[in-house]
Structures are given as C-alpha cells and as structure tokens.
Amino acid sequence: MKAHLLLLSLTLLILPQADAKRPNIVFFFTDDQTSSSLGCYGHPLAKTPNIDGLAARGTRFANAFVSQSICWVSRTTILSGLTGRTFGVYGNHDVAKPEAVEKLYVDYLRDAGYRTGFAGKWHAKMPKGWKAEDHFDFFEKIGRNPFYKKQEDGSLRHETELIVDRGIEFLKNQPKDQPFAMNMWFNACHAEDSDRRPGIGHFPWPFAVDGMYEKEVMAPPRLNDPKIFADQPLFLKNTINRERFFWRWNSDHKYQINMRAYLRMVSGIDRAIGRFMKALEEQGLAENTIIVYTADNGFHMGNRGFAGKWSHYEESLRVPMVVYDPRVSPKARGQVRDESVLNLDLPSTFLKWADVEIPERYQGLSFDGLVAGKSTGAWREHTFHEHFAVRQRIPAFEGLRGKRYKYVRYVDEGNYEFLHDLKNDPDELNNLAKETKHQKILTKMRLATDLRVKQLGGALAPQKTLLGVSTTPYPEAAASVANRAGSDGFSNLIHAGNRIRSWSGDPAIWSQKNGVLTARTDGKQTMNQFLTWKVATVRNFDLRVKIKVSQGANSGIQYRSVHRPEFGIDVVAGYQCDVVADKPQFNGMLYEEKGRKILCQAGEKVRIDPKGNRWLVEELEPKDFPSGEWHEYRILVEGNRHRHWVNGHPTADLIDFHEEGRALDGVLALQAHKGPPMTLEFKDMRIRHLPDDLPLLTLADSPIPSQAFQARPSGKLPKNWKPQRYGDLE
C-alpha cells in the first residue's frame, strides 16, 4: 500500500502540467485607442479604474505596438499569427490568403478542448466563402453604424454594453470544468465617420457615462505646433490624416467637445469591463482567468496636425497592452515591462498559456514569460512595421523600429526615407535620413529592412494608381473638406430622391419625397424635435433654403449650435433663424435655443455688448409672409455678424460682441417646435462655406450708437420697465 501511494505521488510530481487546470483567456480589444487615454498610462483626467486595476495587479507594457496601424490588417494579424505582408494576397495585400486563415488561433484552442466565443467588431478581410462563425463555438458580430441599437422595448443600447452583455451570457452558459477563450472586440473608440457632429454624433458614448468630463478642460495636443505639420512632406500633408483633422480637431471648440466624448467612450468601455469582471467572480471563474486588454491601432488625436492612424509615427503604432494573470507570483504583480511587444505576439501567447504547441509559421513571440516576471534574456532587437491598405489614399510604408532608431520608407513615394533617433528625439520631430553623419546607421537599417521584407514575403506589388489627394493642407473653410462645393461655390444639403441622406432625426417625424424634406407632428410632442446635418460643422457661411409651413406652425434653422445629449441624441441648442407662420414679428428673427432666447426680433438691427446686453440700433417694419406658400430664407454669417432675410427682405441683423455667450462654430439643424400639429417642408437647401478666418468685428470698428435703446427682454416685461439709452451709460 505504501509503495502504491509513493508511486502515485511520484507520478503527480512528474506530470504537474498534465493535471494542471488550464487558464481561461478573456481578450478585450478596442478600436482606435491611443495608450495615453488611460489612467494607468498617465492621462490626468481619464477615469478607467477597472483597467487601471488590472494593470496594478498585472503587467502593463510600456512599449506595445501594432505591425500595421489599420483595423482589418491588425485584426487578421492576431487571428492568423502572421504579418499582413505574409497573410495577404499579392496585389491585394490586405485580403487574407485561404491557407493563411484556414486555421486561426481559436481553432487551435478548440482542438485543445477550449470553448471559444466572439462578440463585437469583426472587420477582417477574409477569402471568398470564408465564414467566421465556423471558427467559434459562439459568434455574434456587433458593428457600429449605428452605435446605439434599438432594443425590443424601444430603448437604445450602446454596442459597448451589448458586447459585454454577450460576454456575460457566454459565462453563464459555460460548462463546468471546461476552459474557455472569450473575445470581446469593441467598436469604440472608433468615430462614427459618417456623422461629424462634435460629441455624441462623432464619438458616441454609452448612456451610463453621460455627463462625465463635462466641466473638464482638455489639454491641447502635445505636438500641436503648426511648424510640426509644416515640416511634413506633401504626401503626408494632403492625405486622409489631414482630411479627418478638419472633421474633428481643427478648432478648440470641436477639440474640447470631441475629446470629452472620446474619453466617455473609453470610460464606457472601462465600466463595461467592470461588469464582466463582476460576472467572472460571481461564476467562480476569476481566479483562473487571464485578461488581456489592447487596441487594434493607435490614434493621432490632433498631434502633428493629424487625425486617425495610418502613419509611421509613434502615436499611430503605439497601443495600450495590459495583461492580468491571477496565477503569477506576487513579485510580478503591478510590473511595467519595457520590452517591445506586438499584436503579432498575441496568438503565440494565447496558445502558450493554453499549453498548445505554437505553429512554426507563426511570426510573433510569446510574452508569457514577461507576464510571469521572468527576465527576458535575448528578446527582439527590432519590430517590423508596414502599411499597405487603401494605397490609393494612404501612403504605403515599411520599416523597422529598434530601441534607438526607427527607419521607415514610403514605397510609393520614391522610397522616401525617415530616420528617427528615439533616444534623443522621442517625438520624432527630426528626420535624420539626409544628414551625412547618420548615413552609416541609415544604410544598416535600410539593409535590415530589406532582409525582413524578404523574410516576410517580399516586396509589395507595384501600385497601379497614384496616391490621391484627400484635402488641401490649409483649406479656407474646414467645412468644405467634408462638404465639397459645386462650380458656383454652393453645395446641396437636401439630396434628390425620397431618402433622407446626411441628416439625423426621428423618422416618425422627418421624411423626404421628391427632394422635399418634410416634418409632420401630431401635437403630442413634449419637446422640440430636431433634424441635424451630419456632414460638417458650420462657421462662416451663406445659406439659402425654400420653406413652406402650415398655418400656426413654428420651426427654425439652427446654426453654430451644440448637442444637448442630456435632452436627447438629436437635441441641439444655439443660434436659430425662426420660421414662424402668421407672426411677422417673429418670422426670420434671431433666437438662441436653450440660451439667451430672443436676440433680434424680426425687423431689428441689434448689437450685443461685451456684457451680454442687447441694444436696438435700427428698426424695419416686419413683413407678413403667408403660410402655405414657399418662401426663400437666407442666413449670412460672417465672423460675429449674423443677417437673415425672407424673400430678400431683411429680418435680422446682429453683431454679437458677447464673447462668453456667442459661438463661432457648431452644428446645423432644422427644428420642429412642440405645440399643435404642423407640417414643415424644406427644399433647394444650399450652402456656401466662407473662409474660417473672417475677422471678428469689435466695438472700435462697429461702435454702438449713443441713441441705441435697450432691446425688449424676452418673456413678460418687468413692472415699470423702460428701455435705457446706450448713451446714458457713458
């Protein structure tokens, strides 16, 4: 008996790995996230307690990168274990070859007994006939467009929450004593590209984080000196990175709103991760579950005058990488590793954790030892980076990043070379490629890149078309980058046909037929309804539109407005040209929705002084424009001067000197006012964007006349109210 027990003990000692419980693996994957947007990576305002907690108990990689900074290539790299150069079809490089994706890392896990799941953004370009659901035990693709999904009860739920909902359901259905690998791939923090309204339009966030960061002032981009952009070669200055800069970052107004919205998306992810971790604990799975958090690519966030990713710079290639393994020793908890790791390393690492043999074709390394706190010994000297997707719009490049130097060449631009000294110039502001004293290291890095390219599959196929120009580097009007004008300088905002395009609003109210945009209300609305233009914000412009309204109707054209998501996704506040039937004193006036109210009644010329007081300079007789007929409204905004006309008759002329109250940029929208049932029709809506830098009028060059009287306040007049004369204040 004793001999039998001894033999059993020896067997257990010899075969610990065979009997050891294999860990579960949870993979959180975000989109377009810069590492600097997390608290654990140093952002002073970001509220990410759950991700920070994982870093505090696990490993944070200070130098994590992607081999190619674009969504689908990065994703396929992780799934296949191969760089884009290797997995791609020659001549169509960002589409995977059948043999490269015949078996994904999750297939190897399944073969080893793992239950595998996926929920979220897929966006990998696979061969014809290839089906992702064949490679997972549970698979649900959840995309954006829109981020807010309507539920059975009519409510809206953000895709971030839905993805984690599916992850929690996966846990609840998990068989006992079977390991699992669950992938939750978020669409956030990707912008809603077709919706360029700042804030909840462009960077929609989960409702659970409404109001976060509202009072916070966002620090400007660290690398926002205009000289940094001016020093770029032309093929980077007029590319998609610059185009999208004008969508979201080109003014402080947009930057502040969008940065707050972006951080809300990050905090929304963090909150959802917290829900999942709680579910892990409730299911008794937390102690044996490894959690990985990273992103598909970095993000410029306005640095260098760029938006998006798609470049060789650190902001584009660098991503967060946080790994929590509850099994590691206490000394490995809370560590920060400086080794360079890649998205390419993830599949090898996943298989290593699962004790599955890593395929010889895999090109990454396993960093399981780094997470365990072991010394690296020999680690990679260089990481390979490339970009070849959308070559007609994004410059293709290839190169190596070492501890000291980064070398990159743009292959379709005559092999234009960059050489950066990361030690002495970590911001990559100086290109050393043309300096004589750096030719030796340049040659060395060039030859090393040649060798790596050969090892990974050889040179890219020659580009058949020239790189297109996405934008001029310095457009006169930022809005014109997204909203191109016709030969007359105007662009149409209401497209022909029966489908509302480029606008967002309640389809129960807004519709379109034969190029006429219509709002119909039934009198049951408890608040004003809006249809907002998604293409661009407006600054200085000349707008013309024909409008017909029913008797007693109340509408308006909102401009330079802001979202008010606390009231609804499409609710806005700001300047408004009123459209009011049968009330000449209000029709065509200038009103400020949810703000300073009436600024300039119909027929008035008004100046608002620096303290916000309104002064009536001149009056014209208001003119009646009958309901049930088409009338042309015109709005001309130049700097801080606003003018309105109806059928050529002037209805409002305002100069706004009130810096605290005025807006110089914002969204464009149409309003359907609450009240009785009404019908509003709009057609032939055209806009001409004027230069952004039109001068602002000052009191010195446009003084308020001494004979000007105080304008009548909105609402019920105070008892014994009498207008003051401006000259009496002097």
Secondary structure, 3 states (H helix, E strand, C coil): CHHHHHHHHHHHHHCHHHHCCCCEEEEEEECCCCHHHCHHHCCCCCCCHHHHHHHHHCEEEEEEECCECCHHHHHHHHHHCCCHHHHEECCEEEEECHHHCCCCHHHHHHHCCCEEEEEECCCCCCCCCCCHHHHCCEEEECCCCCCEEECCCCCEEEHHHHHHHHHHHHHHCCCCCCCEEEEEECCCCCCCCCCCCCCCCCCCCCHHHCCCCCCCCCCCCCCCCHHHHHCCCHHHHCCHHHHHHHHHCCCHHHHHHHHHHHHHHHHHHHHHHHHHHHHHHHCCCHHHEEEEEEECCCCCCCHHHCCCCCCCCHHHHEECEEEECCCCCHHHCCEEEEEEEEHHHHHHHHHHHCCCCCCCCCCCCCCHHHHCCCCCCCCCCEEEEEECCCCCCCCCEEEEEECCEEEEEECCCCCEEEEEECCCCCCCCCCCCCCHHHHHHHHHHHHHHHHHHHHHCCCCCCCCCCCCCCCCCCCCCCHHHHCCCCCCCCEECCCCCCCCCCEECCCCCEEEECCEEEEEECCCCCCCEEEEECCCCECCEEEEEEEEECCCCEEEEEEEEEECCCCCCCCEEEEEEEEECCCCCCCCCEEEECCCEEEECCCEEEEECCCCCEEEEEECCCCCCCCCCCEEEEEEEECCEEEEEECCEEEEEEEECCCCCCCCCEEEEEEECCCCCEEEEEEEEEEEECCCCCCCCCCCCCCCCCCCEECCCCCCCCCCCCCCEHHHHC
